[in-house]
Amino acid sequence: MCTRGRPSPLTANCHSLRHHRHSSSPALHSAGPVPSPPHLFPGLRSRAPPLGSPSSRDPSHHPRCLAYLSKMASGVRNGGGGLGSRTGSKMDRQQGSAATPKAAAGKPRLSASASGGGAYRRTSSGPLHAAGGGGGGGRASSDSGVSSRVRVAVRLRPRNAEEQASDADFADCVELQPELKRLKLRKNNWESDTFEFDEVLTEFSSQKRVYEVVAKPVVESVLEGYNGTVMAYGQTGTGKTFTLGRLGDEDTAARGIMVRAMEDILADITPETDTISLSYLQLYMEMIQDLLDPVNDNIAIVEDPRTGDVSLPGATVVEVRDQKSFMDLLRIGEAHRAAANTKMNTESSRSHAILMVNLRRAVKGRNEMGVSMSAENGHSSSMMGSLRPPIVRKSKLVVVDLAGSERIDKSGSEGHTLEEAKSINLSLSSLGKCINALAESSAHVPVRDSKLTRLLKDSFGGTARTSLVVTIGPSPRHRGETTSTIMFGQRAMKVQNMVKLKEEFDYKSLCRRLDIELDKLIAENERQRKYFDDEIERITTEARCRIVEAERECKIALENDKMKYHQEYLDSIKILEEKWKVHQQSPKKEVKETESASTGDVHDLLQNEKMLRQSAEDESNDLRNQLLHWKKMEATATAEVVKLRRMLDTEASQKDKFQEEIAVLKSRFMQLSMDADETRMSLDTGDGPGKIFPGLDSLMSHTRSSQPREQSNGPKAPVAKLFEQVGLQKILSLLESEEPDVRVHAVKVVANLAAEEANQEKIVEAGGLTSLLMLLRSSEDETIRRVAAGAIANLAMNETNQDLIMAQGGVTLLSMTASDAEDPQTLRMVAGAIANLCGNDKLQARLRGEGGIKALLGMVKCGHPDVLAQVARGIANFAKCESRAATQGNKVGRSLLVDDGALPWIVKNANNEAAPIRRHIELALCHLAQHEVNAKDIVSEGALWELVRISRDCSREDIRMLAYRTLTSSPTLQSEMRRLRIEC
């Protein structure tokens, strides 16, 4: 068995049994096939039967018979038989009739490819129309469906070089009538059976033609929200992988169904609202293996007990952004797919390949919600009843490249290849039993007999729109296998599926929208409160100023009046005193004369005094009245202040009410998020494996698509959208929240953001690294510590971030976390972070001094393969850096790994069963042995035998050569090998 990128089986030379079949009739030899002119059809022979043969005398070849059969076929197609619409049939007949004479005249030419194969000329262009209502344009709810029959097309492979040489004297075992969509299978030279299919594709049909008639209707249904399946079935070496999985790197016209389907899907979706994710798997020896992550080699099938849907939660899900990333994923998967060399096919697939494409599309123009949030009291709670979540459609495209059925006596399989063939034939036999039961409407369908039938449960008799292409070869030596393939297709045409449209509510989008509305409500409340506070302060200040001014004016007026009256009183006393003195000095006569006059003057003065006093009292009363008026105004201002304070108290009560509503909204949001997670989990079990990464779980991430994550960012993953809408500072502030659930979701979001290199610098600049290290130091939640360690591992892939981690005591915190943790996944994250730090040449001494190496060696007690793989990677990185430093002259003395006691564990696990662990340990051992100062320890610990084994048996040539150079360049190791009589 080997893994490789697969060439086209149509262009490969099949290794079949090399013998000549001799006819007993000499007449047949004399009337053998006439070869076509070599300048028209290089490398091919004519498929026409010899003149006078039974097939040439077949009545169906008569022109009248052909016309009658064409009319009957047209009537069957137009009469509701499910073979296509009237227009499509008419186009097929016109194009088929137009193409057949050209092919007979020899005008089409086959251009030879680099591998000796040829391109194929299309003979008709009508697509396989979907049964039960056309191409799936009608909408169906998730509870009702439309009946749809499995569509079956047959494709003939041209003769290869070996068949042209060995079967040159024999006619093909099949005869195609593409214009009638019929196939004749010759039993012998006199008898033949006729079969009808939805489409008959000749050896000249192009890859584009095959895609348009077989897969394009299914892809269009998937874009409309239905599940779809495209599958290839046939004998080994008949072109299944060429039809489905050809990448077309050398010739774009040779692209297979997988590549063309993804091109159409990417051209139709909207990157801002739609997401695409895929998984690439193989079913090998009844074990489901991940072609994108070969370490994941035994994925379990999970079945929903309520709906019966199957899913693969352990499979890798990658988000696809463009065609280039999709092609890279296909190349990775093809490189890991199992294949072997048999007599029937030099690159025979030894596993069933399954490509699962999950599509999530937003439904535009339906249930658009206009949310109006009134600011009036008592109306804000009505908002909850008017919100409706948007609708999304989730569909899945499954492309299945089945391994070819084979007979052991023809393929020559033996040993492990024989076991592979048994497993393939057993799974294909189980699939055939299920299709027989569905075609006969049996009460029991044995879907649990094989993992293949469980995975294809939705494709046959389920809710998917299914198209099947059966591939056959022309060689009469394989008539039995060709007959079995044709009968499989005929039975599959009887299977009816119930196609259903899958729609669901997007609660996460609703949560994001409610978060925005809640922020607006809180901001409006704060603005109004600030306005009221400012207004109260302004009125209070104005009232106080007016009262102080009134008091000051009143006091001044009183002082002025008092001084005025006092001065007048003193002046009047002074005048009276002067008059009295004059009166005392003057004679008595004059006194008597003036007595009356002075008395009158005094009387007048007293009158004036009374009038002045009266006016003073009047002014005093006026001032008193003004003072009372100002006091009334002060009382009014005080009343206004009291009123404003009451309004403030009312606003405070409203604020409490708003906070209660906010708490209710938060609880509703958490409940909606939980419901959405449960809904997604229940739906994902029907849609295949998935994650990714989009509430606060939309804080996390479709990515891991998109993780592809994708996660990466043409159509923005939900985490990237949240990153732009909410902002990194707000997300990092949630890491310090008092609610554990909020901290868990927030640290998951930061971890997903840290997985993308473009976000790492922003996270570090915003203090995200410091916050993650604080969580490791202070949090006791195992989940938070695991996810925080994973985020630090992602950040530690950057050299600048490695220096910051070391400067902030990150190694010490990771070592403490490793000593306290018991969960293997937490240990895996911590080991991954330390392993990334081990790859920095500048941090070797500091890393060892802070206990990084001892922490790695301490984690091996866990025994979990994933943890051991990360530990082995860290030791390999450390040993590689030490080797490079010693070569450059920057390090002398024995290795720090040897000083810390890592060598015994390295020797013990050098031949570990897990490939990743073994590869890293072998690499570390080779780097340690490169320096003579470590040679004595290598010999004393028994590592010399492992180095010899690595130089002989290691599967990787670079490690094997490194071990060989190490053994031959070390005098100490050479001396020990001579002593032990070991030859390298």
NORJO-V672094 format. One record per backbone hydrogen bond with DSSP energy under -1.0 kcal/mol. NH is the residue of the N-H (numbers start at 1). CO is the residue of the C=O. E is the energy in kcal/mol with one decimal. If there is no record, write none. Layout:
NH;CO;E + NH;CO;E
This chain:
2;339;-2.8 + 11;8;-1.0 + 16;14;-1.2 + 19;17;-1.1 + 30;26;-1.9 + 31;27;-1.6 + 32;29;-1.0 + 40;37;-1.5 + 41;37;-2.1 + 44;41;-1.5 + 53;50;-1.9 + 57;53;-1.1 + 61;58;-2.3 + 62;59;-1.8 + 66;62;-2.6 + 67;63;-2.4 + 68;64;-2.7 + 69;65;-2.9 + 70;66;-2.4 + 71;67;-2.2 + 72;68;-2.5 + 73;69;-2.7 + 74;70;-2.5 + 75;71;-2.4 + 76;72;-2.4 + 77;73;-2.3 + 78;74;-2.5 + 79;75;-1.4 + 81;76;-1.4 + 89;85;-2.2 + 90;86;-2.4 + 91;87;-2.6 + 92;88;-2.4 + 93;89;-2.5 + 94;90;-2.6 + 95;91;-3.0 + 96;92;-2.6 + 97;93;-2.5 + 98;94;-2.0 + 99;95;-2.2 + 100;96;-2.1 + 103;99;-2.1 + 104;100;-2.4 + 105;101;-2.5 + 107;102;-1.8 + 113;117;-3.3 + 116;113;-1.4 + 128;213;-1.3 + 146;499;-2.7 + 148;497;-3.1 + 150;495;-2.2 + 151;466;-2.3 + 153;468;-2.8 + 154;199;-2.2 + 155;470;-2.5 + 156;201;-2.0 + 157;472;-2.5 + 164;160;-2.3 + 165;161;-1.4 + 166;162;-3.0 + 167;163;-2.5 + 170;167;-1.5 + 173;474;-2.1 + 175;184;-2.6 + 177;182;-2.7 + 180;177;-1.0 + 182;177;-2.1 + 183;195;-2.5 + 184;175;-3.3 + 185;193;-3.2 + 186;173;-2.6 + 187;191;-1.8 + 188;191;-1.6 + 193;185;-2.7 + 195;183;-2.8 + 197;181;-1.8 + 198;152;-1.7 + 201;154;-3.2 + 205;202;-1.4 + 210;206;-2.2 + 211;207;-2.4 + 212;208;-2.3 + 213;209;-2.0 + 214;210;-2.0 + 215;211;-1.3 + 216;211;-2.6 + 219;215;-2.5 + 220;216;-2.6 + 221;217;-1.9 + 222;218;-2.3 + 223;219;-2.2 + 224;220;-1.0 + 225;222;-1.2 + 226;221;-2.4 + 228;396;-2.9 + 229;465;-2.5 + 230;398;-2.7 + 231;467;-2.1 + 232;400;-2.0 + 233;469;-2.0 + 236;405;-2.0 + 238;235;-1.4 + 243;239;-1.8 + 244;240;-2.2 + 245;241;-2.1 + 254;251;-1.7 + 255;252;-1.4 + 256;246;-3.3 + 257;243;-1.8 + 258;244;-2.8 + 260;256;-2.1 + 261;257;-2.7 + 262;258;-1.9 + 263;259;-1.9 + 264;260;-2.0 + 265;261;-2.2 + 266;262;-2.7 + 267;263;-1.7 + 268;264;-1.0 + 269;265;-1.6 + 274;270;-2.9 + 275;360;-2.1 + 277;358;-2.3 + 278;318;-2.5 + 279;356;-2.2 + 281;354;-2.9 + 282;289;-2.2 + 283;352;-2.7 + 284;287;-2.7 + 287;284;-1.2 + 289;282;-3.2 + 290;296;-2.5 + 291;280;-2.0 + 296;293;-2.1 + 297;295;-1.7 + 299;288;-3.0 + 302;311;-2.7 + 304;309;-3.1 + 308;304;-2.5 + 311;302;-2.4 + 315;312;-1.7 + 318;278;-2.4 + 319;705;-1.4 + 320;276;-2.4 + 326;322;-1.4 + 327;323;-2.5 + 328;324;-2.4 + 329;325;-2.0 + 330;326;-2.3 + 331;327;-2.4 + 332;328;-2.2 + 333;329;-2.6 + 334;330;-2.9 + 335;331;-2.1 + 336;332;-1.1 + 339;2;-1.9 + 340;348;-1.9 + 342;345;-2.8 + 343;411;-2.3 + 348;340;-2.5 + 350;338;-1.9 + 352;283;-1.7 + 353;401;-2.4 + 354;281;-2.7 + 355;399;-2.9 + 356;279;-2.9 + 357;397;-3.2 + 358;277;-3.6 + 359;395;-2.9 + 360;275;-2.4 + 361;393;-3.0 + 363;391;-2.5 + 379;376;-1.6 + 383;380;-1.4 + 384;381;-1.0 + 392;504;-2.7 + 393;361;-3.5 + 394;502;-1.4 + 395;359;-2.5 + 397;357;-3.0 + 398;228;-2.6 + 399;355;-2.6 + 400;230;-2.7 + 401;353;-2.9 + 402;232;-1.4 + 405;234;-1.3 + 411;407;-2.8 + 412;408;-2.1 + 417;414;-1.2 + 419;415;-1.5 + 420;416;-2.2 + 421;417;-2.3 + 422;418;-2.2 + 423;419;-2.2 + 424;420;-2.5 + 425;421;-2.8 + 426;422;-2.4 + 427;423;-2.2 + 428;424;-2.5 + 429;425;-2.2 + 430;426;-2.0 + 431;427;-2.1 + 432;428;-2.3 + 433;429;-2.1 + 434;430;-2.1 + 435;431;-2.2 + 436;432;-2.3 + 437;433;-2.4 + 438;434;-2.4 + 439;435;-2.8 + 440;436;-2.0 + 441;438;-1.1 + 442;437;-3.2 + 447;445;-2.6 + 449;446;-1.1 + 454;450;-1.5 + 455;451;-2.3 + 456;452;-1.8 + 457;454;-1.1 + 460;456;-1.6 + 464;458;-1.8 + 465;227;-2.7 + 467;229;-2.6 + 468;151;-3.7 + 469;231;-2.7 + 470;153;-2.9 + 471;233;-2.4 + 472;155;-2.3 + 478;475;-1.2 + 479;476;-1.3 + 482;478;-2.4 + 483;479;-2.6 + 484;480;-2.3 + 485;481;-2.2 + 486;482;-2.4 + 487;483;-2.5 + 488;484;-1.9 + 489;485;-2.0 + 490;486;-2.3 + 491;487;-2.3 + 492;488;-2.2 + 493;489;-1.5 + 494;491;-1.3 + 495;492;-1.5 + 497;148;-3.5 + 498;462;-2.7 + 499;146;-2.8 + 500;463;-1.2 + 502;225;-1.5 + 504;392;-2.4 + 506;390;-3.6 + 507;505;-1.3 + 510;506;-1.6 + 511;507;-2.5 + 512;508;-2.3 + 513;509;-2.2 + 514;510;-2.7 + 515;511;-2.4 + 516;512;-1.8 + 517;513;-2.3 + 518;514;-2.7 + 519;515;-2.3 + 520;516;-2.1 + 521;517;-2.4 + 522;518;-2.6 + 523;519;-2.5 + 524;520;-2.5 + 525;521;-2.3 + 526;522;-2.5 + 527;523;-2.3 + 528;524;-2.6 + 529;525;-2.3 + 530;526;-2.4 + 531;527;-2.2 + 532;528;-2.6 + 533;529;-2.6 + 534;530;-2.4 + 535;531;-2.3 + 536;532;-2.6 + 537;533;-2.2 + 538;534;-2.2 + 539;535;-2.6 + 540;536;-2.5 + 541;537;-2.2 + 542;538;-2.3 + 543;539;-2.4 + 544;540;-2.2 + 545;541;-2.1 + 546;542;-2.2 + 547;543;-2.3 + 548;544;-2.4 + 549;545;-2.3 + 550;546;-2.3 + 551;547;-2.5 + 552;548;-2.2 + 553;549;-2.5 + 554;550;-2.3 + 555;551;-2.2 + 556;552;-2.1 + 557;553;-2.3 + 558;554;-2.1 + 559;555;-2.0 + 560;556;-2.4 + 561;557;-2.4 + 562;558;-2.3 + 563;559;-2.3 + 564;560;-2.5 + 565;561;-2.8 + 566;562;-2.1 + 567;563;-2.3 + 568;564;-2.2 + 569;565;-2.3 + 570;566;-2.2 + 571;567;-2.3 + 572;568;-2.4 + 573;569;-2.0 + 574;570;-2.2 + 575;571;-2.1 + 576;572;-2.1 + 577;573;-2.5 + 578;574;-2.2 + 579;575;-2.5 + 580;576;-2.4 + 581;577;-2.2 + 582;578;-2.3 + 583;579;-2.6 + 584;580;-2.0 + 585;581;-1.6 + 586;582;-2.0 + 591;587;-2.0 + 592;588;-2.9 + 593;589;-3.1 + 594;590;-3.2 + 595;591;-1.5 + 598;594;-4.1 + 599;595;-2.3 + 600;596;-2.4 + 601;597;-2.7 + 602;598;-3.2 + 603;599;-2.6 + 604;600;-2.9 + 605;601;-3.1 + 606;602;-3.1 + 607;603;-2.3 + 608;604;-2.9 + 609;605;-3.0 + 610;606;-2.5 + 611;607;-2.6 + 612;608;-3.1 + 613;609;-3.0 + 614;610;-2.8 + 615;611;-2.8 + 616;612;-2.9 + 617;613;-2.7 + 618;614;-2.6 + 619;615;-2.9 + 620;616;-2.8 + 621;617;-2.9 + 622;618;-2.9 + 623;619;-3.2 + 624;620;-2.8 + 625;621;-3.3 + 626;622;-3.0 + 627;623;-2.8 + 628;624;-2.8 + 629;625;-2.8 + 630;626;-3.0 + 631;627;-2.5 + 632;628;-2.7 + 633;629;-2.7 + 634;630;-2.6 + 635;631;-2.6 + 636;632;-2.8 + 637;633;-3.0 + 638;634;-2.8 + 639;635;-2.6 + 640;636;-2.6 + 641;637;-2.7 + 642;638;-2.7 + 643;639;-2.8 + 644;640;-3.2 + 645;641;-2.8 + 646;642;-2.5 + 647;643;-2.7 + 648;644;-2.8 + 649;645;-2.9 + 650;646;-2.9 + 651;647;-2.9 + 652;648;-2.6 + 653;649;-2.5 + 654;650;-2.7 + 655;651;-2.9 + 656;652;-2.4 + 657;653;-2.5 + 658;654;-3.2 + 659;655;-2.8 + 660;656;-2.4 + 661;657;-2.7 + 662;658;-3.1 + 663;659;-2.5 + 664;660;-2.5 + 665;661;-3.1 + 666;662;-2.9 + 667;663;-2.5 + 668;664;-2.7 + 669;665;-3.0 + 670;666;-2.9 + 671;667;-2.5 + 672;668;-3.2 + 673;669;-2.9 + 674;670;-2.4 + 675;671;-3.1 + 676;672;-3.0 + 677;673;-2.4 + 678;674;-2.7 + 679;675;-3.1 + 680;676;-3.0 + 681;677;-2.8 + 682;678;-2.6 + 683;679;-2.6 + 684;680;-3.4 + 685;681;-1.4 + 686;683;-1.5 + 687;683;-1.2 + 688;684;-1.1 + 693;701;-2.0 + 700;697;-1.1 + 706;702;-2.1 + 706;707;-1.0 + 708;705;-3.3 + 721;717;-2.2 + 722;718;-2.3 + 723;719;-2.4 + 724;720;-1.8 + 725;721;-2.5 + 726;722;-3.0 + 731;727;-1.6 + 732;728;-2.8 + 733;729;-2.0 + 734;730;-1.1 + 735;732;-1.2 + 736;733;-1.4 + 737;734;-1.5 + 743;739;-1.9 + 744;740;-2.5 + 745;741;-2.5 + 746;742;-2.5 + 747;743;-2.6 + 748;744;-1.8 + 749;745;-2.0 + 750;746;-2.4 + 751;747;-2.2 + 752;748;-2.4 + 753;749;-2.5 + 754;750;-2.5 + 756;753;-1.5 + 759;756;-1.4 + 763;759;-2.3 + 764;760;-2.4 + 765;761;-2.6 + 766;762;-2.0 + 767;764;-1.4 + 768;763;-3.2 + 771;767;-2.0 + 772;768;-2.4 + 773;769;-2.4 + 774;770;-2.2 + 775;771;-2.0 + 776;772;-2.0 + 777;773;-1.8 + 778;774;-2.7 + 779;775;-2.3 + 785;781;-2.3 + 786;782;-2.3 + 787;783;-2.7 + 788;784;-2.8 + 789;785;-2.2 + 790;786;-2.0 + 791;787;-2.4 + 792;788;-2.4 + 793;789;-2.2 + 794;790;-2.0 + 795;791;-2.3 + 796;792;-2.1 + 797;794;-1.3 + 798;795;-1.6 + 802;798;-1.7 + 803;799;-1.6 + 804;800;-1.6 + 805;801;-2.6 + 806;802;-2.3 + 807;803;-2.4 + 808;804;-1.9 + 809;806;-1.4 + 810;805;-3.2 + 813;809;-1.9 + 814;810;-2.7 + 815;811;-2.6 + 816;812;-2.3 + 817;813;-2.5 + 818;814;-2.3 + 819;815;-1.9 + 820;816;-1.6 + 821;817;-2.2 + 827;823;-2.2 + 828;824;-2.3 + 829;825;-2.1 + 830;826;-2.4 + 831;827;-2.8 + 832;828;-2.3 + 833;829;-2.1 + 834;830;-2.4 + 835;831;-2.5 + 836;832;-1.9 + 837;833;-1.7 + 838;834;-1.8 + 840;837;-1.6 + 843;840;-1.1 + 847;843;-2.8 + 848;844;-2.2 + 849;845;-2.8 + 850;846;-2.0 + 851;848;-1.4 + 852;847;-2.7 + 855;851;-1.9 + 856;852;-2.0 + 857;853;-2.5 + 858;854;-2.0 + 859;855;-1.2 + 861;858;-1.1 + 862;859;-1.4 + 868;864;-2.6 + 869;865;-2.3 + 870;866;-1.7 + 871;867;-2.4 + 872;868;-2.7 + 873;869;-2.0 + 874;870;-2.4 + 875;871;-2.4 + 876;872;-2.3 + 877;873;-2.5 + 878;874;-2.5 + 879;875;-2.7 + 880;876;-2.2 + 881;877;-2.3 + 882;878;-2.3 + 883;879;-2.4 + 884;880;-2.3 + 885;881;-2.5 + 886;882;-2.5 + 887;883;-2.1 + 888;884;-1.9 + 890;885;-2.7 + 899;895;-1.9 + 900;896;-1.9 + 901;898;-1.3 + 902;897;-2.6 + 906;902;-2.1 + 907;903;-2.5 + 908;904;-2.3 + 909;905;-1.9 + 912;909;-1.5 + 918;914;-2.5 + 919;915;-2.6 + 920;916;-2.0 + 921;917;-2.4 + 922;918;-2.6 + 923;919;-2.0 + 924;920;-2.5 + 925;921;-2.6 + 926;922;-2.0 + 927;923;-2.0 + 928;924;-2.3 + 929;925;-2.0 + 934;931;-1.8 + 935;932;-1.2 + 938;934;-2.1 + 939;935;-2.4 + 940;936;-2.8 + 941;937;-2.1 + 942;939;-1.2 + 943;938;-2.2 + 947;943;-2.1 + 948;944;-2.3 + 949;945;-2.4 + 950;946;-2.6 + 951;947;-2.3 + 953;949;-3.5 + 954;950;-1.5 + 960;956;-2.2 + 961;957;-2.7 + 962;958;-1.9 + 963;959;-2.5 + 964;960;-1.9 + 965;961;-2.6 + 966;962;-2.1 + 967;963;-2.3 + 968;964;-2.1 + 969;965;-1.4 + 970;966;-1.0 + 974;970;-2.3 + 975;971;-2.6 + 976;972;-2.2 + 977;973;-2.3 + 978;974;-2.3 + 979;975;-2.1 + 980;976;-2.3 + 982;977;-3.0
